[in-house]
């Protein structure tokens, strides 16, 4: 099954895509814990979220110092398998509806 992502439409801006779509963006949030190492969290972000090493490293530091971080924003159907995979690897992850700031 092909992954459907709002971000795979380069010709549209996110705002245009949201106006044309009834689909709602969501955020994949990872929380800090006291047992996963930086290396493990970085490896998980690279393998599951397709982040670069640099992105993964920065996110792991944000999570450590701020307590949580949004690691990806996309459609719920795209984020759900990622969240499940992160949880299966021992990370504390949730999905919340995107809140425009």
N, C-alpha and C positions, 0 to 999 in steps of 0.2 A: 504494500500500500504506500503510495506516495505521500510524503509529509506535506501538509498544507500549512503555509506560513504567510502571515501578512507581510513579512519582510522580504518575500521572494518576488515582490512586484516592484521592481526598481523604477518603473515609469510613473508610479504614483507616490505621492507623499503619504505618510502615515495618516495625516488628518483627512485626506481625500479618501483613502481606503476605509477609514472608520465611518465616514459619512455614507459611503456606498454600501456598507456592510452592516448586517445586524449582529455580527460577531463582536465579542468584547475581548479586549486585550487583558491579559493577566500577567502577574509577576511571580517568578520563582524566587523565593526568599530562603536563604540558608542562615541558620542560627549558630552561634558559637557554642562549643561544648568543651569539656575538659579532657577528652580522650583521643580525638583524632589529631594526627600530626599535620603540620603545614604541608609536608610532602604528599601525604595521602589526599588531602583536600585538593591540592593543586592537580594531582594526577586525575582525580575524579572529574574536576571541571574540564580538563583537557579532553578526556575520553568521552564524557557524557554530554557536555554542553558545547563541545567543539571550540572552546576558547583557546587562545594562544597561551604560551607559558606566562608571558607578562601579564595578561589579563587575569589569569588564574592566581598568580602570585599576589597581585594587587587586591583582588577580591578576598583572598584568604586573610590578608592583613586587615582589610576593612572589617571583616567578620570578627576577627580576633579583638580589635580595639573598639569597635562600635557595638558589638553584640549580635549584629545581623547585617545582611546586605542583599540587595536585589541582584541576582546573578544572571537573570535573563528575563526579557519581556517579550511576550508573543501571545498567540492564541492558546486557549486552554488545552485544546487537543494536541498541540505541539509540546506544551510544557509538561503535561501529565506523565508521559513515559520517562521524561528526564527526572522529574521529582521522584517517581517510583524507584528509578535506578539509583539515585543519590541516597534515598532512604535505605534501600537494600544494602548499600555499602556503609551504612552506619552514620550518615550525616542527618542532621535535623533540618528537614526542608518542608516548606508548605507553599501552596499557591494561593495568592490573593488577587482579587479583581484590581486592575490597574486604576490608580487614583492620579488623575492629572494634578500637577502641582502648580 
